[in-house]
Structures are given as structure tokens and as C-alpha cells.
Amino acid sequence: MEEPGSWLALYNVQTDARYAEALQRIVDDLRPVIEPEQPGIFLVTGFVFISAPPSVTPFHIDRENNFWLQLKGRKTMYVWDSEDREVIPARTVEDFIAGGGQEPFREAFIARGRAFDVGPGDGVYFPSTSPHMTRTDTSWVRPSDGISISLGVNFYTSVTRRTARVHQFNRLLRGMGTEPTYPGRSPLLDAIKAPMGHLLAAARYKRLGTTPPPGAY
């Protein structure tokens, strides 16, 4: 694993009982911070990323909230505001929630985000649809100490689910030539859109005969 550029990703580690217990314990410790703003935590999952620098995790967004914990080695985590429409357009978020692609990275984005130099014991939180990426250089590497190990703790809440449903309906409205109000701007509009977005997405996945992504509707 210490060969430069090597990497290994372990997804859905919660399928192992020991990991499931550890992930749940982490989330339970964080509930007092999370739940005042985002109640109703569900579907706690995790992944482990092991890499030998130099390495890069590409610029992307996720549907779930994420606590990124650095266990070994060092890494630079770049995070952008999920509300920054210059970095992540509303259309891109809507398409992604509905199963679409990602926004391409541009170097000009760097100045608009925040860079966290993380080492063992450090963590970074970024909520659903916050753009992020990582880079690992070789400056900290020493003999027998050349591996970065990170743990991602992912979860959904009642807020991420409602927001995803609003995005689903906004995507339909945008396709009709309108400029819909972004989730969170109007509680009244969100309350109207969310159930319709849920029905819309359920019908689409049924028609396609596919399983909807977790938290996407």
C-alpha cells in the first residue's frame, strides 16, 4: 500500500457488525449538535479510504451528510458551500439528486472554498450536496509512515430527505422553463413541493424498474 499512488476504498462498512456499532456510536455522540437543525437521523453508513500519496479524490457532491475523520497520515480536504451557485449550479444539484452526473472541477473554484489540512484525530463536516475533494501530497511521508487512512461517516435526516424531494420537483419545473425557488428559501413552497417531488420520483423509478438511490426521494 505504500507504493505512491496506491489506494483502496471499502464501502458500506456498516455491513460488518463492529463497524456498524462504531458508526452508530459516533453519530450518537454528535446528535446534540446535529438534531437541533436536522432531526430524524436515519441510514447511517460508512466507508474507509486508504491511500498512499500522491492521490486525489475528485471534486464531487453527495446526497448524504458526511463527517470525514482522518485516522492516519495527512490529507488536504477542500469543501465548498452547498449554497454557492457559482460552484454548484442548482440545475446540477437537481440532476444529481435525480440520478444524474456531477459538475466538472475548475481551478477557479479553489479561491471560493475552504482547505483543511487534516491529520490523525481531525475531522471535517460537510452537509448534503456540499462540493468537496481531497489531495494528498508526499511532504509528510516518512519510512514506514506513508499511508493515509480516513473514515467517512454518512447519514441522512428528515431535512435531507425533504430537500431531495423538493429538488425532484424543482427539476420538473426547471424543465418547463421556470426558475424554481431553491429548497430552504420558502417553508411554504417546500411543504407543497416535497410530497409532489416524492410522488414524481417514485413514479419515475417504478417506470424505469430501478431502485432509487438512498435519500434521493
N, C-alpha and C positions, 0 to 999 in steps of 0.2 A: 504493500500500500504506500510506502514512502517514495516510490518512483514518481518523479514530478509529473503532475497532470493526472494521476490515477484518482478515481473516485468510485464510490459505492453508495447507493441510496436504498434504504429499507423503508418501504411504505406500509401504512396500516399496521404499525407495530402493536396496536391495541388488541390485535387478534391473539397475542400472547398474554396470558393472564397477568404475568408480572409487570409487563409494560402497561396494561390496562389499569392496574392498581396505581402505578406510579403517575400516570397521566391524570387519573381522577383525583389523586391527592394534590397534584399541582393546581388543577382547576379549583378544587375546594378551597385551597389556601388563597386563591385570587378572587373568590366570589365576592367578598366585601368591596372590592374595587370595581368589579365588572357589573354586578347586578343592579346597582343604583341607576345605571344608564342603560344596561342591556340585560333585562331579566330573561328567565326561561332558557337557560343553557341546555343544549342537547347535542348529541352526536359528537362526543369527544374522540378525536383521532390523533395519531402522531406519526412522525417519520424521523428517521435518523439519517444524517448525511455525513459521510466520511470522505475526506478528500486530501490529496497531497498537493500543495501549491506548486506552480501557479494554476489557479482554477477560477471559473466564473459560473455563477448561476444567472441565467439570462433574466433580463427585465420582464416582469410579468405581474398579473394580478391574480388573486384567489377569491373564491366565494366565501370562505370562512374567515373568522378572526384567527390571528396567529400570535402565539408567544414563542419567539425564537430564542433558544437558550444555547449558549456556547459552553461546551464541556471541556474541550481540549484544543490547544493551538489558538491561532488568531485569525480573524476574518474582518473585513470591512462590509458592513451592511448598509445599503443605501435604501432609504424609504422616502416616498413622496406622499403628499396629502391626497387622500382619496377625492377631495373636493377640487383639486387643481385641474380644471378643464383644459389647460394648455398642455398638460402632460397626458391626461387620460380623458378623451372626449366622452361625453355622455353616450353617444351612439356606440362607442367601443364597449362601454360597460354593459349596456343593454344587450348587445350582441353576444358578449361573453357569458352573461347570466343565462341567456337562451341557448347556449351551447356553441357559440362562435369562437373567433380567434382572439389574438392579443394585439396590442398597439406596438409598433416597432420602436426600438430604443433610438434616441438621438443624443449625442454628446451634450447638446444644449440643455438637456434635462438636468444634468448634474448640478448646475447652479441653483435649481429650484427645489432640490431635495435636501435631505439631511444624511450625513455619513456618520456611522457609529463604528468606531474601532473597538471590537469586542474580543475579550479573552475569556479564559475559564471563569465561570461564575457570573458573567454578564448576560443580560437578556435584552431583547428589543420586542416591543409590542407594536403590531400594526393591524388595524381593523380591516374588515372585509373590503375588497376592491382597492386597497392602498397599493399603488405600484411599488415594487421592491426588486432588488437584485443584490448579489454579493460578489466580492472579489477577494481572492486570497493571494498575497504575494509571498516571496521567499525570504523576506527580511528577518523574520523571527526564527527561521528554521535552524536547528542545531542537530548534530549527530544523535540519533535515536529519539529525536523530538521533531518530526516533520509531518505530523498528521493533524488535521483539523477535524473535530467531531462536534456536530451540532444536533440539537433535538428540537423539532418543531411540534408545538402543542396546538392543535387546531380544534375549533369548536364553533357551533352556530348558536344563535339566540333567537328569541321571538322577534327581535329587531332586524337581524339579518334576513330572516325568513320573510317578514313583511316587506322589507326593502326590495328583496329579489322579486316578489310578486308585483310590486309597483313597476320595477324595471321591465318586467314581462309585458305589462300593459302599455307602458310608455313606448316600447319598441313598436307596438302596433300603431300607436298614434303618430309616431315619427314617420312610419312607412306611409301614412296618409297625408304627409306633407306638413304636419304641425310641429311645433317646438314645445314638447310637454314639460311640465314643471318637474324638476328633479326631486326624487324622494327626500323627505325631511323638510321641505320648504313649506308645505301646507298640510297639516294633520288632517284637515277635512278631505282634501283631494286624495291623500294617501288612503284614507279609510274607504273611499269609493273605489279607487283603482285596485287595491290589493286583492279583494275577492274576485274581481273580474280577471286580473292577471293570473290568479291561481287556476281558474277555470280554463282560461285560454291556454296556459302551459300544459295542463292535464290533457286537454283535447289534442294538442299538438303531439305530445309524446305517445298518446294512445294511437293516433293516426300513423305515426312513424314506427310504432311497435318497438320502441326503445324505452329503457329505464331512465328516468330523469336524473341528472346529477344531484347529489345530496345538497339540500339547501337552495336549489335553483327555482323552486316553486312552492 
